[in-house]
Amino acid sequence: MFWSVRVAYADYLARLDTPASLERASQLIPANADYLTREAILIDALNPGVTLPDERLRRALELNPRLSEAWMAQGLRSEMHGNSAQGEKELLEAARVDGTFKPAWTLANFYLRQGNAEKFWPMAQRCLRLVEPHRDDSAGYDAEPIFDLCWRLSDSAPTIQALAIPQHPFVQLAYVGYLLNQAKPDAAIAAWNAFRSGSGEPKSGHLSPENLPTVLAYVDFLIAQARPAEAMSAWNTAIEQGLLVGDALVPEKERSLTNGSLSRQPLDRGFDWRLPFSPSLTTKYFESEALLRFELNGDEDEHLELAWQAVPLIPGRKYSLNFKYRTEGASAGDLRTYNPAAGLHWSAPNLPSQSDALKSGEWSSGSLSFAADPRTRMARLSLRYDRVNGTTRFKGSLSVRDLSLVFVR
């Protein structure tokens, strides 16, 4: 009973995590190598010049030669004191006795500090092979710091892709996400293509439902970067593999508009309808009627986008966006002099083109005609309110449904 109390008290002291408490814990349990190692690490952090940690680490490794924490601490001390060759040996021993992430990560950092690219790349890839999906919520196994190390050593995307990124789908897609956050479109496209064509195990190229946020972020990024072909390819892949509902985009076959029937809630991502937020705007989707209703409160800005969609186009082709709409809210007094809804219209700003005003109080058909010039491969179809000079701001609603985008022959 006395021994169990002694062990419990020593454990309590160790959890206080101070040099003094760990020293006392070691006195109570002299054979505990973990206490000695932690004491050495703390002393080294607080007093880098003292030699006491060496004695503690030496004793810890005598007690447990397979204690990787002690080997790592000793290796870093050797490097700090100018003996890099000895430090490498000790860090390699830590990685030999412990095949988990931390020793590999410590060695990768060591090789980066030493500028040793030949040894860095295999260790960086080893780190990434140890990253698993179920550890994604653990900072210790986050892939992003490893990607950071790679880009610190080299700014060559092909080099990093070839030497560091394993053919493991989880890591490959994590790398795509990292490159999006770093605003590196060409590298992100290359990483996505490597994922799609990979032959690793588990099989690369196949998307799971948990991959959808990364895929949508990739598509959104490429749309913003005006890379429609690559964005459309990823979007269609998500549809083909069942992550998204809808028909694949095929501009050559007059399939450029997504969810034109409004048969499902707009995704507000990718090539589906985007519904910008504004305090003066309330947007409602009615599944039973397959329509969108936009309610403006009369305090909106003079220029306001209600909805938009990026559509891939065939250069040189002429198009017509056809739709049905209805406006509600203009008073009889207003209509005798002007219609406040005159500012509502569809446009393709980058072409440019604009429809007639959407100011009918009854369900009516409308269209927006435009032509893609020889260099245009994507347009932004935008439903807008732009106040017409001499009118008050519109207060009311606009409903739209039955949208289609067709060739004009």
C-alpha positions as CSV (number, residue, x, y, z in Angstrom):
1,M,0.0,0.0,0.0
2,F,2.9,2.3,0.8
3,W,4.4,1.8,-2.6
4,S,1.2,2.7,-4.4
5,V,0.9,5.9,-2.4
6,R,4.6,6.7,-3.3
7,V,3.9,6.1,-7.0
8,A,0.7,8.2,-6.9
9,Y,2.5,11.1,-5.2
10,A,5.4,10.9,-7.6
11,D,2.9,11.1,-10.5
12,Y,1.3,14.1,-8.9
13,L,4.6,15.8,-8.6
14,A,5.5,15.0,-12.2
15,R,2.2,16.6,-13.4
16,L,3.2,19.8,-11.7
17,D,5.8,19.9,-14.5
18,T,8.5,22.0,-12.8
19,P,12.2,21.1,-12.5
20,A,11.9,20.9,-8.7
21,S,8.8,18.7,-8.8
22,L,10.3,16.4,-11.4
23,E,13.5,16.1,-9.4
24,R,11.5,15.1,-6.3
25,A,9.5,12.6,-8.4
26,S,12.7,11.1,-9.6
27,Q,14.0,10.8,-6.0
28,L,10.8,8.9,-5.1
29,I,10.9,6.6,-8.2
30,P,14.6,6.6,-9.3
31,A,13.9,4.1,-12.1
32,N,11.4,6.3,-14.0
33,A,13.2,7.5,-17.2
34,D,10.3,9.7,-18.2
35,Y,10.7,11.9,-15.1
36,L,14.4,12.3,-15.8
37,T,13.8,13.2,-19.4
38,R,11.1,15.7,-18.7
39,E,13.3,17.4,-16.0
40,A,16.2,17.6,-18.4
41,I,14.0,19.2,-21.1
42,L,12.7,21.8,-18.7
43,I,16.1,22.6,-17.3
44,D,17.5,23.0,-20.8
45,A,14.7,25.4,-21.7
46,L,15.1,27.5,-18.6
47,N,18.9,27.4,-18.5
48,P,20.4,26.5,-21.9
49,G,24.0,26.7,-20.8
50,V,24.0,24.3,-17.9
51,T,25.3,20.7,-18.2
52,L,22.9,19.1,-15.8
53,P,20.4,18.0,-18.5
54,D,23.2,15.8,-20.0
55,E,23.5,13.8,-16.8
56,R,19.7,13.4,-16.5
57,L,19.4,12.3,-20.2
58,R,22.3,9.9,-19.9
59,R,20.7,8.3,-16.8
60,A,17.3,8.1,-18.6
61,L,18.8,6.2,-21.5
62,E,20.6,3.8,-19.3
63,L,17.2,3.0,-17.7
64,N,15.4,2.9,-21.0
65,P,17.4,2.8,-24.2
66,R,14.2,2.9,-26.3
67,L,13.0,6.2,-24.9
68,S,12.8,8.3,-28.0
69,E,12.0,11.5,-26.0
70,A,15.4,11.2,-24.4
71,W,17.2,10.6,-27.7
72,M,15.5,13.6,-29.3
73,A,16.4,15.9,-26.3
74,Q,20.0,14.7,-26.4
75,G,20.2,15.1,-30.2
76,L,18.9,18.7,-30.0
77,R,21.4,19.5,-27.3
78,S,24.2,18.1,-29.3
79,E,23.2,20.2,-32.3
80,M,22.8,23.3,-30.1
81,H,26.4,22.8,-28.8
82,G,27.8,22.6,-32.4
83,N,28.1,18.9,-32.7
84,S,25.6,18.3,-35.6
85,A,27.0,14.9,-36.6
86,Q,26.4,13.6,-33.1
87,G,23.0,15.2,-33.0
88,E,22.0,13.5,-36.2
89,K,23.1,10.1,-34.8
90,E,21.0,10.6,-31.7
91,L,18.0,11.8,-33.6
92,L,18.3,8.9,-36.0
93,E,18.3,6.6,-33.0
94,A,15.1,8.2,-31.8
95,A,13.5,7.5,-35.1
96,R,14.8,3.9,-35.1
97,V,13.3,3.0,-31.7
98,D,10.1,5.0,-32.3
99,G,8.3,4.8,-35.6
100,T,5.7,7.4,-34.7
101,F,5.4,11.0,-36.0
102,K,7.4,13.1,-33.6
103,P,10.9,11.6,-34.1
104,A,10.4,11.8,-37.9
105,W,9.2,15.4,-37.6
106,T,12.2,16.3,-35.4
107,L,14.6,14.9,-37.9
108,A,12.9,16.7,-40.8
109,N,13.3,20.0,-38.9
110,F,17.0,19.1,-38.2
111,Y,17.7,18.5,-41.9
112,L,16.0,21.7,-42.8
113,R,18.1,23.7,-40.4
114,Q,21.2,21.9,-41.8
115,G,20.2,22.7,-45.3
116,N,20.5,19.0,-46.2
117,A,17.9,18.6,-48.9
118,E,19.0,15.0,-49.8
119,K,18.0,13.7,-46.4
120,F,15.2,16.2,-45.8
121,W,12.8,15.0,-48.6
122,P,12.6,11.3,-47.5
123,M,12.0,12.3,-43.9
124,A,9.3,14.9,-44.9
125,Q,7.6,12.1,-46.9
126,R,7.9,9.8,-43.9
127,C,6.2,12.4,-41.8
128,L,3.4,12.7,-44.3
129,R,2.9,8.9,-44.5
130,L,2.3,8.9,-40.8
131,V,-0.5,11.5,-41.1
132,E,-3.9,9.7,-40.9
133,P,-7.4,10.9,-41.4
134,H,-8.5,9.9,-37.9
135,R,-5.7,12.1,-36.5
136,D,-6.8,15.2,-38.4
137,D,-8.0,16.9,-35.2
138,S,-4.6,16.5,-33.6
139,A,-2.2,19.4,-34.0
140,G,0.7,16.9,-33.6
141,Y,-0.3,15.1,-36.8
142,D,-1.4,18.1,-38.8
143,A,0.1,17.9,-42.3
144,E,0.2,21.7,-42.8
145,P,3.4,22.3,-40.8
146,I,5.2,19.7,-42.9
147,F,4.0,21.4,-46.1
148,D,5.4,24.6,-44.6
149,L,8.8,23.0,-44.1
150,C,8.8,21.8,-47.7
151,W,8.1,25.3,-49.1
152,R,10.7,26.8,-46.8
153,L,13.3,24.5,-48.4
154,S,12.2,24.8,-52.0
155,D,9.8,27.1,-53.9
156,S,9.6,24.5,-56.7
157,A,6.1,22.9,-56.8
158,P,7.2,20.0,-59.0
159,T,10.1,19.2,-56.7
160,I,7.9,19.1,-53.6
161,Q,5.2,17.1,-55.4
162,A,7.7,14.5,-56.6
163,L,9.9,14.2,-53.5
164,A,7.6,14.8,-50.5
165,I,4.0,14.1,-51.3
166,P,3.1,10.4,-51.0
167,Q,0.4,8.7,-53.1
168,H,-2.0,8.7,-50.2
169,P,-5.4,10.3,-51.0
170,F,-5.9,11.9,-47.6
171,V,-2.5,13.6,-47.7
172,Q,-2.8,14.5,-51.4
173,L,-6.1,16.3,-50.8
174,A,-4.8,17.9,-47.6
175,Y,-2.0,19.3,-49.8
176,V,-4.5,20.6,-52.3
177,G,-6.3,22.5,-49.5
178,Y,-2.9,23.8,-48.2
179,L,-2.0,25.2,-51.7
180,L,-5.4,26.9,-52.0
181,N,-4.8,28.7,-48.7
182,Q,-1.4,29.7,-50.0
183,A,-2.9,31.1,-53.2
184,K,-0.8,28.8,-55.5
185,P,-3.2,27.9,-58.3
186,D,-0.7,26.1,-60.6
187,A,0.7,24.0,-57.8
188,A,-2.9,23.3,-56.6
189,I,-3.9,22.1,-60.0
190,A,-0.8,19.9,-60.3
191,A,-1.6,18.4,-56.8
192,W,-5.2,17.8,-57.8
193,N,-4.1,16.0,-61.0
194,A,-1.6,13.9,-59.0
195,F,-4.5,12.9,-56.7
196,R,-6.8,12.1,-59.6
197,S,-4.2,10.0,-61.5
198,G,-2.5,8.4,-58.5
199,S,-2.1,4.7,-58.0
200,G,-1.4,4.6,-54.3
201,E,-3.1,2.6,-51.6
202,P,-5.8,3.3,-50.7
203,K,-6.6,4.1,-54.3
204,S,-6.1,7.7,-55.2
205,G,-8.6,9.6,-57.3
206,H,-11.7,8.4,-55.5
207,L,-13.6,11.0,-53.5
208,S,-15.5,10.4,-50.2
209,P,-18.2,12.6,-48.7
210,E,-15.8,14.0,-46.2
211,N,-13.7,15.3,-49.2
212,L,-16.5,17.6,-50.4
213,P,-15.4,20.7,-48.5
214,T,-11.9,20.5,-50.1
215,V,-13.4,19.9,-53.6
216,L,-15.7,22.9,-53.3
217,A,-12.9,25.1,-52.0
218,Y,-10.8,24.0,-55.0
219,V,-13.6,24.7,-57.5
220,D,-14.4,28.1,-55.9
221,F,-10.7,29.0,-55.9
222,L,-10.3,28.2,-59.6
223,I,-13.5,30.1,-60.5
224,A,-12.1,33.1,-58.8
225,Q,-8.8,32.6,-60.6
226,A,-10.6,32.4,-64.0
227,R,-9.6,28.8,-64.6
228,P,-12.9,27.4,-65.8
229,A,-11.6,24.2,-67.5
230,E,-9.9,22.9,-64.3
231,A,-12.8,24.1,-62.1
232,M,-15.4,22.3,-64.3
233,S,-13.4,19.1,-64.4
234,A,-13.3,18.9,-60.5
235,W,-17.0,19.9,-60.3
236,N,-18.0,17.2,-62.8
237,T,-15.8,14.6,-60.9
238,A,-17.8,15.4,-57.7
239,I,-21.0,14.8,-59.6
240,E,-19.9,11.6,-61.3
241,Q,-18.7,10.2,-57.9
242,G,-22.0,11.1,-56.2
243,L,-20.8,13.9,-53.9
244,L,-23.0,16.4,-55.7
245,V,-26.5,16.1,-57.3
246,G,-27.0,17.4,-60.8
247,D,-25.9,17.0,-64.4
248,A,-22.3,17.3,-65.4
249,L,-21.3,20.5,-67.2
250,V,-20.7,20.0,-70.9
251,P,-20.7,23.4,-72.7
252,E,-20.4,21.8,-76.1
253,K,-23.8,20.1,-75.5
254,E,-25.5,23.3,-74.3
255,R,-25.1,22.3,-70.6
256,S,-23.5,25.3,-69.0
257,L,-26.2,26.3,-66.4
258,T,-26.4,24.5,-63.1
259,N,-29.7,24.1,-61.3
260,G,-31.6,26.2,-63.7
261,S,-34.8,24.5,-62.8
262,L,-34.3,25.4,-59.1
263,S,-35.4,21.8,-58.3
264,R,-33.0,21.8,-55.3
265,Q,-31.7,24.3,-52.8
266,P,-28.8,26.3,-54.3
267,L,-25.5,25.2,-52.9
268,D,-24.1,28.7,-52.8
269,R,-20.8,27.2,-53.9
270,G,-19.0,26.1,-57.0
271,F,-21.0,26.4,-60.3
272,D,-24.4,26.5,-58.5
273,W,-26.3,29.7,-57.7
274,R,-24.5,32.0,-55.3
275,L,-26.7,34.1,-52.9
276,P,-24.8,37.0,-51.5
277,F,-25.7,38.3,-48.1
278,S,-26.9,41.9,-47.5
279,P,-28.7,43.3,-44.4
280,S,-31.3,44.8,-46.7
281,L,-31.9,41.5,-48.6
282,T,-33.8,38.4,-47.6
283,T,-33.5,35.4,-49.9
284,K,-35.9,32.5,-49.7
285,Y,-36.0,29.2,-51.6
286,F,-39.3,27.5,-52.1
287,E,-38.8,23.9,-53.0
288,S,-42.5,23.1,-53.7
289,E,-42.7,26.0,-56.2
290,A,-39.0,25.6,-57.5
291,L,-38.3,29.3,-57.2
292,L,-36.2,31.9,-55.5
293,R,-37.7,35.0,-53.9
294,F,-35.6,38.1,-53.1
295,E,-37.1,40.6,-50.7
296,L,-35.6,44.1,-50.6
297,N,-36.5,46.3,-47.6
298,G,-36.1,49.7,-49.3
299,D,-32.8,50.5,-47.5
300,E,-30.6,48.6,-49.9
301,D,-27.5,50.1,-51.5
302,E,-28.0,51.7,-54.9
303,H,-26.1,48.8,-56.5
304,L,-26.8,45.3,-55.1
305,E,-26.2,41.8,-56.4
306,L,-29.0,39.4,-55.6
307,A,-27.7,36.2,-57.1
308,W,-25.0,35.0,-59.5
309,Q,-23.6,31.9,-61.2
310,A,-20.4,31.2,-63.0
311,V,-21.1,29.5,-66.3
312,P,-18.5,27.9,-68.7
313,L,-19.0,29.0,-72.3
314,I,-17.8,28.2,-75.8
315,P,-15.8,31.1,-77.1
316,G,-17.5,32.8,-80.0
317,R,-21.0,31.4,-79.3
318,K,-24.1,33.5,-78.8
319,Y,-26.4,32.7,-75.8
320,S,-29.7,33.4,-74.3
321,L,-30.5,33.1,-70.6
322,N,-34.3,32.6,-70.5
323,F,-36.3,32.8,-67.3
324,K,-39.6,33.6,-65.7
325,Y,-40.1,36.3,-63.1
326,R,-42.6,38.3,-61.1
327,T,-42.2,41.5,-59.0
328,E,-44.4,42.5,-56.1
329,G,-44.5,45.6,-53.9
330,A,-44.7,48.7,-56.0
331,S,-47.6,50.9,-55.0
332,A,-50.3,52.1,-57.4
333,G,-49.1,55.7,-56.8
334,D,-45.6,54.9,-57.7
335,L,-46.7,53.1,-60.9
336,R,-48.5,56.2,-62.2
337,T,-45.1,58.0,-62.6
338,Y,-42.4,55.3,-62.6
339,N,-41.8,51.7,-61.6
340,P,-39.2,51.3,-58.7
341,A,-38.5,47.8,-60.0
342,A,-36.9,49.3,-63.1
343,G,-33.5,48.7,-61.5
344,L,-34.0,44.9,-61.4
345,H,-32.3,43.1,-64.2
346,W,-30.0,40.2,-65.3
347,S,-26.6,41.0,-66.6
348,A,-23.4,39.4,-67.8
349,P,-21.0,42.1,-66.6
350,N,-17.8,40.7,-68.2
351,L,-19.2,40.6,-71.7
352,P,-21.1,43.1,-71.2
353,S,-24.9,42.6,-71.6
354,Q,-28.1,43.5,-69.7
355,S,-31.7,42.3,-69.9
356,D,-34.7,44.5,-69.9
357,A,-36.0,45.7,-66.5
358,L,-37.8,43.0,-64.4
359,K,-40.9,45.1,-63.5
360,S,-43.9,42.9,-64.3
361,G,-46.3,42.3,-61.5
362,E,-47.5,39.1,-63.2
363,W,-45.5,36.0,-64.1
364,S,-43.6,36.9,-67.3
365,S,-40.9,35.6,-69.5
366,G,-37.6,37.4,-69.9
367,S,-34.2,36.8,-71.5
368,L,-30.7,38.0,-71.5
369,S,-28.8,37.7,-74.8
370,F,-25.1,37.9,-75.0
371,A,-22.2,36.6,-77.1
372,A,-18.9,35.1,-75.8
373,D,-16.0,36.7,-77.6
374,P,-13.2,34.4,-78.9
375,R,-11.3,34.7,-75.6
376,T,-14.2,34.2,-73.1
377,R,-14.6,30.8,-71.6
378,M,-16.7,31.7,-68.5
379,A,-19.3,34.4,-67.7
380,R,-20.8,35.6,-64.5
381,L,-24.6,35.7,-64.8
382,S,-25.7,38.2,-62.3
383,L,-29.2,39.1,-61.0
384,R,-28.9,42.7,-59.9
385,Y,-30.6,45.8,-58.5
386,D,-29.1,49.1,-59.8
387,R,-31.3,52.0,-58.8
388,V,-32.4,54.1,-61.8
389,N,-31.8,57.8,-61.5
390,G,-35.0,59.6,-60.5
391,T,-36.5,56.6,-58.7
392,T,-36.7,55.7,-55.1
393,R,-35.2,52.5,-53.9
394,F,-37.3,49.4,-54.6
395,K,-39.2,47.9,-51.6
396,G,-40.8,44.6,-52.5
397,S,-39.9,41.2,-53.8
398,L,-38.7,39.6,-57.0
399,S,-39.3,35.9,-57.7
400,V,-37.5,33.9,-60.4
401,R,-37.9,30.4,-61.8
402,D,-37.5,28.2,-64.9
403,L,-34.0,29.4,-65.9
404,S,-32.2,27.9,-69.0
405,L,-29.2,28.9,-71.0
406,V,-29.3,28.0,-74.7
407,F,-27.4,28.7,-77.9
408,V,-28.7,31.4,-80.2
409,R,-28.3,30.0,-83.7
